[in-house]
Amino acid sequence: MGVDNKAEVRAFLTSRRAKISPAAVGLPAGTNRRVAGLRRSEVAVLAGVSVEYYTRLERGSISGASPEILDAIARALVLDDAERAHLFDLAHAASPVARPPRRRTTRTWQAHSSLQWTLDAITAGPAFVRNGRMDILAVNPLARAFYSDVFDMPGAPPNIARFTFLDDRAATFYPDWDLFAEVTVAILRTEAARDPHNKELHDLIGELSTRSEEFRRQWGRHDVRHHGTGSKTFRHHVVGEMTLAYEGLEMAAEPGLTLTIYAAEPGSSSEQALRLLSSWAATEFPTDGIAHPATSRGRAQSPPGPGANSDN
């Protein structure tokens, strides 16, 4: 199962063209414009190609476009790094010599012992491994406690995207739910171009599109992004609100998987919340990790200590 590559190319290039105003690229706005953003002819001029050639590209005939041409289109449309990579992924997928990557299935993959030991050695913050489909594949005990609501959903493996759009608790866990939803959709859109033949990924996209109107709306925007570093605010039902920095690291030994580590600012209330969460994790999930059976558990009382809040 794959995607309609021509339709993806057409929708992506059209949506990016609509976002760029003539003034943003040094062109006169003129009068009587019937399109949002740039005209095809203006993109062609900026990229140094003929209008006929760019029109064929935008209609989805991207197979055979050289890296130089793709770079020129990316510059003309003022694409950021993630959007440029997405354009190249779409072109690669359209190539007649491209082959579907050999993929492990999430149902059979398990963390090797050294990876689990590495995760368990990280004790100051949640650490977990996910794939591009946003399945959580391996965790340290603190991440198991951090994502307890995600693990509490039916089905396996636990999936952050499904939790974000299909579980009412996500609106509490993510105080800025709109931002988290946008990021989630952009990650899935990026992965869909990178791995267009991944049936599990497209099954998930189909499920979310069927069950969530908001997901359908955001999916139609064709936004993509790289998700490597930054900070986020969460509201955990046991320890309350905390703002955490994160780093996402691509795993050289496991292509397609990302190791993410969260950390709190030293001396902050968020660091105190993580310590309380660690105390709770030690009693609730003493030997956990996805390599072990993950059991659904009800909400526990807050651990003893200052700042604990059983209402969150």
LOMI-748976 format. One record per residue (C-alpha): residue number from 1; y, z negated, x negated; residue in three letters. Coordinates in nm, 4 decimals. Each point is the difference from the previous one (the first is absolute). Layout:
<bados>
NUM/Y/Z/X/ALA;
...
</bados>
This chain:
<bados>
1/0.0000/0.0000/0.0000/MET;
2/0.3439/0.0859/-0.1322/GLY;
3/0.3531/0.0638/0.1153/VAL;
4/0.1668/0.3253/0.1029/ASP;
5/0.1621/0.0614/-0.3357/ASN;
6/0.2350/0.2746/0.1187/LYS;
7/0.1259/-0.2185/0.2829/ALA;
8/0.0513/-0.2900/-0.2426/GLU;
9/0.1968/0.2153/-0.2432/VAL;
10/0.2107/0.1489/0.2804/ARG;
11/0.0801/-0.3385/0.1547/ALA;
12/0.0758/-0.1652/-0.3350/PHE;
13/0.2339/0.2696/-0.1325/LEU;
14/0.1739/0.0391/0.3348/THR;
15/0.0554/-0.3758/0.0304/SER;
16/0.1383/-0.0255/-0.3549/ARG;
17/0.2319/0.2980/0.0538/ARG;
18/0.1359/-0.1597/0.3166/ALA;
19/0.0951/-0.3156/-0.1918/LYS;
20/0.2283/0.1710/-0.2565/ILE;
21/0.3573/0.0825/0.0952/SER;
22/0.1770/0.2959/-0.1665/PRO;
23/0.2612/-0.2366/-0.1438/ALA;
24/-0.2744/-0.2024/-0.1731/ALA;
25/-0.0951/0.3017/-0.2110/VAL;
26/0.3495/0.1417/-0.0501/GLY;
27/-0.0044/0.2668/0.2708/LEU;
28/0.2708/0.0576/0.2604/PRO;
29/-0.0980/-0.1243/0.3452/ALA;
30/0.1415/0.3030/0.1761/GLY;
31/0.0129/0.0287/0.3768/THR;
32/-0.2385/0.0798/0.2823/ASN;
33/-0.3031/-0.1520/-0.1744/ARG;
34/-0.3055/0.0067/0.2256/ARG;
35/-0.2330/-0.2050/-0.2208/VAL;
36/0.0042/-0.3575/-0.1227/ALA;
37/0.0402/-0.0175/-0.3744/GLY;
38/-0.0366/0.3095/-0.2155/LEU;
39/-0.0869/0.3509/0.1047/ARG;
40/-0.3049/0.1657/-0.1566/ARG;
41/0.2309/0.2474/-0.1709/SER;
42/0.1939/-0.2865/-0.1610/GLU;
43/-0.3184/-0.1623/-0.1321/VAL;
44/-0.1069/0.3372/-0.1390/ALA;
45/0.3315/0.0448/-0.1832/VAL;
46/-0.0158/-0.3521/-0.1437/LEU;
47/-0.3598/0.0510/-0.1140/ALA;
48/0.0639/0.3452/-0.1442/GLY;
49/-0.2572/0.1809/0.2159/VAL;
50/0.0282/0.2631/0.2690/SER;
51/0.0459/-0.1016/0.3615/VAL;
52/-0.3208/0.1855/0.0882/GLU;
53/-0.2005/-0.1930/-0.2601/TYR;
54/0.1377/-0.3388/0.1025/TYR;
55/-0.0647/0.0823/0.3653/THR;
56/-0.3662/0.0700/-0.0832/ARG;
57/-0.0212/-0.3325/-0.1837/LEU;
58/0.1518/-0.1927/0.2868/GLU;
59/-0.2408/0.1649/0.2424/ARG;
60/-0.2832/-0.1516/-0.2016/GLY;
61/-0.0979/0.2760/-0.2423/SER;
62/0.0369/-0.2236/-0.3028/ILE;
63/-0.3234/0.0901/-0.1771/SER;
64/0.0771/0.1590/-0.3362/GLY;
65/0.3534/-0.1396/-0.0299/ALA;
66/0.0602/-0.0781/-0.3659/SER;
67/0.1051/-0.3447/-0.1230/PRO;
68/0.3373/0.1529/-0.0920/GLU;
69/0.0520/0.1250/0.3555/ILE;
70/-0.1054/-0.3359/0.1459/LEU;
71/0.2396/-0.1783/-0.2352/ASP;
72/0.2822/0.2308/0.1083/ALA;
73/-0.0726/-0.0662/0.3679/ILE;
74/-0.0113/-0.3739/-0.0679/ALA;
75/0.3404/0.0122/-0.1691/ARG;
76/0.1505/0.2120/0.2775/ALA;
77/-0.1198/-0.2471/0.2646/LEU;
78/0.1006/-0.3022/-0.2129/VAL;
79/-0.3513/-0.1444/0.0226/LEU;
80/-0.0633/-0.3403/-0.1534/ASP;
81/-0.2987/-0.0631/-0.2303/ASP;
82/-0.2373/-0.0816/0.2851/ALA;
83/0.1057/0.3047/0.2026/GLU;
84/-0.0305/0.2285/-0.3028/ARG;
85/-0.3516/-0.1313/-0.0690/ALA;
86/-0.0846/0.0505/0.3667/HIS;
87/0.1115/0.3642/-0.0176/LEU;
88/-0.2212/0.0567/-0.3046/PHE;
89/-0.2931/-0.1708/0.1762/ASP;
90/0.0421/0.2331/0.2990/LEU;
91/0.0081/0.3024/-0.2311/ALA;
92/-0.3106/-0.1193/-0.1826/HIS;
93/-0.1855/-0.0521/0.3274/ALA;
94/0.0891/0.3564/0.1052/ALA;
95/-0.1425/0.1506/-0.3166/SER;
96/-0.3219/0.1976/0.0548/PRO;
97/-0.1454/-0.1495/-0.3190/VAL;
98/0.0741/-0.3605/0.1006/ALA;
99/-0.3071/-0.2087/0.0706/ARG;
100/-0.0260/-0.3164/0.2085/PRO;
101/-0.0175/-0.2998/-0.2335/PRO;
102/-0.3233/-0.1922/-0.0097/ARG;
103/0.0758/-0.3208/0.1833/ARG;
104/-0.1719/-0.3334/0.0337/ARG;
105/-0.0208/-0.1298/0.3541/THR;
106/0.1563/-0.3337/0.0820/THR;
107/-0.3254/-0.1098/0.1603/ARG;
108/-0.1961/0.0272/-0.3244/THR;
109/0.2609/-0.0879/-0.2635/TRP;
110/-0.0128/-0.3457/-0.1537/GLN;
111/0.2126/-0.1586/-0.2687/ALA;
112/-0.1891/-0.0270/-0.3275/HIS;
113/-0.0319/-0.3489/-0.1408/SER;
114/0.2690/0.0342/-0.2659/SER;
115/0.2534/0.1164/0.2608/LEU;
116/-0.0772/-0.2956/0.2246/GLN;
117/0.0274/-0.2362/-0.2968/TRP;
118/0.3394/0.1512/-0.0819/THR;
119/0.1210/-0.0479/0.3577/LEU;
120/-0.1252/-0.3580/0.0102/ASP;
121/0.1778/-0.0732/-0.3289/ALA;
122/0.3341/0.0700/0.1720/ILE;
123/0.0724/-0.3357/0.1614/THR;
124/0.3794/-0.0104/0.0512/ALA;
125/0.0223/0.2802/0.2566/GLY;
126/-0.2005/0.2257/0.2301/PRO;
127/-0.1755/0.2859/-0.1812/ALA;
128/-0.2008/0.2714/0.1686/PHE;
129/-0.1335/0.3529/-0.0372/VAL;
130/0.0652/0.2631/0.2668/ARG;
131/-0.0597/0.3701/0.0387/ASN;
132/0.2407/0.2647/0.1321/GLY;
133/-0.1327/-0.0590/0.3504/ARG;
134/0.1287/-0.3595/-0.0357/MET;
135/-0.3444/-0.1586/0.0235/ASP;
136/-0.0100/-0.3326/-0.1842/ILE;
137/-0.3027/0.0345/-0.2276/LEU;
138/0.0113/-0.3056/-0.2259/ALA;
139/0.2082/-0.3187/-0.0102/VAL;
140/0.0550/-0.3276/-0.1751/ASN;
141/-0.0244/-0.3133/0.2197/PRO;
142/0.3776/-0.0177/0.0398/LEU;
143/0.0168/0.3585/0.1305/ALA;
144/-0.2853/-0.0780/0.2396/ARG;
145/0.2081/-0.2862/0.1403/ALA;
146/0.3226/0.2030/-0.0094/PHE;
147/-0.1536/0.2814/0.2079/TYR;
148/-0.2085/-0.2286/0.2212/SER;
149/0.1298/0.1679/0.3172/ASP;
150/-0.0979/0.3430/-0.1356/VAL;
151/-0.3498/-0.1255/-0.0750/PHE;
152/-0.0166/-0.1531/0.3462/ASP;
153/0.0169/0.3438/0.1670/MET;
154/-0.3248/0.1610/0.1178/PRO;
155/-0.1551/0.2631/-0.2218/GLY;
156/-0.0490/0.0408/-0.3726/ALA;
157/0.1478/0.0422/-0.2487/PRO;
158/0.3240/-0.1813/0.0856/PRO;
159/0.2805/0.2534/0.0240/ASN;
160/0.3730/-0.0661/-0.0392/ILE;
161/0.1100/0.3095/0.1942/ALA;
162/-0.2160/-0.0845/0.2994/ARG;
163/0.1341/-0.3566/-0.0047/PHE;
164/0.3610/0.1207/-0.0210/THR;
165/-0.0181/0.2240/0.3067/PHE;
166/-0.2775/-0.1453/0.2134/LEU;
167/0.0257/-0.3790/-0.0321/ASP;
168/0.2797/-0.1951/0.1705/ASP;
169/-0.0048/-0.2577/-0.2805/ARG;
170/0.1454/0.2601/-0.2386/ALA;
171/0.3445/-0.0411/0.1611/ALA;
172/-0.0041/-0.3630/-0.1117/THR;
173/-0.1613/0.0512/-0.3402/PHE;
174/0.2556/0.2718/-0.0847/TYR;
175/0.3485/-0.1305/0.0959/PRO;
176/0.1383/0.3488/-0.0725/ASP;
177/-0.2795/0.1792/0.1836/TRP;
178/0.1878/0.3316/0.0264/ASP;
179/0.0231/0.0285/-0.3779/LEU;
180/-0.3669/-0.0896/-0.0510/PHE;
181/-0.1011/0.2548/0.2620/ALA;
182/0.2024/0.2744/-0.1725/GLU;
183/-0.1536/-0.0839/-0.3371/VAL;
184/-0.3508/-0.0037/0.1453/THR;
185/0.0376/0.3438/0.1600/VAL;
186/0.1555/0.1440/-0.3164/ALA;
187/-0.2924/-0.1276/-0.2117/ILE;
188/-0.2526/0.1579/0.2372/LEU;
189/0.1941/0.3286/0.0109/ARG;
190/0.0091/0.0088/-0.3802/THR;
191/-0.3727/-0.0652/-0.0223/GLU;
192/-0.0813/0.2632/0.2641/ALA;
193/0.1543/0.2695/-0.2212/ALA;
194/-0.1570/-0.1373/-0.3167/ARG;
195/-0.3474/-0.0185/0.1560/ASP;
196/-0.0001/0.2472/0.2919/PRO;
197/-0.3791/0.0008/0.0475/HIS;
198/-0.0438/-0.3776/0.0369/ASN;
199/-0.1686/-0.0371/0.3392/LYS;
200/0.0395/-0.3792/0.0105/GLU;
201/0.3738/0.0357/-0.0572/LEU;
202/0.0428/0.2585/0.2736/HIS;
203/-0.2143/-0.2020/0.2381/ASP;
204/0.2411/-0.2905/-0.0528/LEU;
205/0.3053/0.2219/0.0524/ILE;
206/-0.1576/0.1314/0.3185/GLY;
207/-0.0703/-0.3509/0.1261/GLU;
208/0.3531/-0.1215/-0.0688/LEU;
209/0.1515/0.3133/0.1536/SER;
210/-0.2046/-0.0529/0.3146/THR;
211/0.0681/-0.3704/0.0377/ARG;
212/0.3585/-0.0417/-0.1251/SER;
213/0.2986/0.1920/0.1305/GLU;
214/0.2140/-0.1357/-0.2835/GLU;
215/-0.2466/0.1268/-0.2582/PHE;
216/0.0063/0.3468/0.1601/ARG;
217/0.3796/0.0026/-0.0092/ARG;
218/0.0208/-0.0992/-0.3648/GLN;
219/-0.2843/0.2284/-0.1058/TRP;
220/0.2007/0.2933/0.1301/GLY;
221/0.2833/-0.0750/-0.2430/ARG;
222/-0.2101/0.1108/-0.3019/HIS;
223/0.1450/-0.2696/-0.2254/ASP;
224/-0.1844/-0.0824/-0.3233/VAL;
225/0.0547/-0.2566/-0.2717/ARG;
226/-0.1333/-0.1590/-0.3169/HIS;
227/-0.0662/-0.3686/0.0439/HIS;
228/-0.0055/-0.1654/-0.3391/GLY;
229/0.2400/-0.2926/-0.0272/THR;
230/0.2511/-0.2002/0.2018/GLY;
231/0.0201/-0.3098/0.2177/SER;
232/-0.1026/-0.0791/0.3574/LYS;
233/0.0413/-0.2847/0.2451/THR;
234/-0.2976/-0.1313/0.1972/PHE;
235/-0.0506/-0.2741/0.2573/ARG;
236/-0.3479/-0.1467/-0.0340/HIS;
237/-0.1373/-0.1948/0.2952/HIS;
238/-0.0956/-0.2956/-0.2229/VAL;
239/0.2770/-0.0376/-0.2596/VAL;
240/0.2942/0.1807/0.1583/GLY;
241/0.2441/0.2469/-0.1561/GLU;
242/-0.0100/0.1131/-0.3614/MET;
243/0.1600/0.2789/-0.1993/THR;
244/-0.2286/0.1450/-0.2651/LEU;
245/0.0380/0.2574/-0.2754/ALA;
246/-0.2826/0.2471/-0.0363/TYR;
247/-0.1377/0.2406/-0.2562/GLU;
248/-0.2441/0.2775/0.0904/GLY;
249/-0.2119/0.1259/-0.2889/LEU;
250/-0.2124/0.3157/0.0127/GLU;
251/-0.3495/-0.0788/-0.1269/MET;
252/-0.1025/0.2319/-0.2842/ALA;
253/-0.3664/-0.0919/0.0389/ALA;
254/0.0054/0.0573/0.3774/GLU;
255/0.2118/0.3089/0.0828/PRO;
256/0.1605/-0.0237/0.3417/GLY;
257/0.0028/-0.3799/0.0096/LEU;
258/0.2991/-0.2286/-0.0497/THR;
259/0.0096/-0.3598/-0.1229/LEU;
260/0.2896/-0.1884/0.1607/THR;
261/0.1224/-0.3410/-0.1132/ILE;
262/0.2552/-0.2151/0.1844/TYR;
263/0.2059/-0.2680/-0.1743/ALA;
264/0.2736/-0.2432/0.1019/ALA;
265/0.3176/-0.0803/-0.1907/GLU;
266/-0.0629/-0.3117/-0.2111/PRO;
267/0.1435/-0.3133/0.1580/GLY;
268/0.0617/0.1632/0.3366/SER;
269/-0.1112/-0.1097/0.3440/SER;
270/-0.2257/0.3063/0.0023/SER;
271/-0.1795/-0.1301/-0.3088/GLU;
272/-0.0539/-0.3301/0.1824/GLN;
273/-0.1367/0.1917/0.2989/ALA;
274/-0.2479/0.1823/-0.2226/LEU;
275/-0.1190/-0.3311/-0.1418/ARG;
276/-0.0577/-0.1291/0.3521/LEU;
277/-0.1815/0.3217/0.0853/LEU;
278/-0.2155/-0.0426/-0.3100/SER;
279/-0.0924/-0.3506/0.1164/SER;
280/-0.0972/0.1377/0.3407/TRP;
281/-0.1954/0.2855/-0.1606/ALA;
282/-0.2004/-0.2436/-0.2118/ALA;
283/-0.1360/-0.1647/0.3136/THR;
284/-0.0242/0.3021/0.2295/GLU;
285/-0.1253/0.2646/-0.2436/PHE;
286/-0.1463/-0.1881/-0.2981/PRO;
287/-0.2147/0.2879/-0.1355/THR;
288/0.1468/0.2984/0.1808/ASP;
289/0.0579/0.3557/-0.1152/GLY;
290/-0.1051/0.3110/0.1825/ILE;
291/-0.3083/0.0187/-0.2170/ALA;
292/-0.1165/-0.2955/0.2111/HIS;
293/-0.0387/0.0207/0.3786/PRO;
294/0.3411/-0.0393/0.1659/ALA;
295/-0.0229/-0.2156/0.3075/THR;
296/0.2536/-0.0240/0.2786/SER;
297/0.1602/-0.3407/0.0178/ARG;
298/0.2358/-0.1518/0.2506/GLY;
299/0.3449/-0.1234/-0.0861/ARG;
300/-0.0086/-0.3219/-0.1904/ALA;
301/0.2489/-0.2818/-0.0125/GLN;
302/0.2627/0.0123/-0.2710/SER;
303/-0.0987/-0.1667/-0.3267/PRO;
304/0.1585/-0.3373/-0.0695/PRO;
305/0.3208/0.0040/-0.1989/GLY;
306/0.3734/0.0447/0.0427/PRO;
307/0.1169/0.3200/0.1614/GLY;
308/-0.3221/0.0739/0.1873/ALA;
309/0.0665/0.1455/0.3430/ASN;
310/-0.2825/0.0352/0.2490/SER;
311/0.2168/0.2119/0.2321/ASP;
312/0.0130/0.2996/-0.2400/ASN;
</bados>
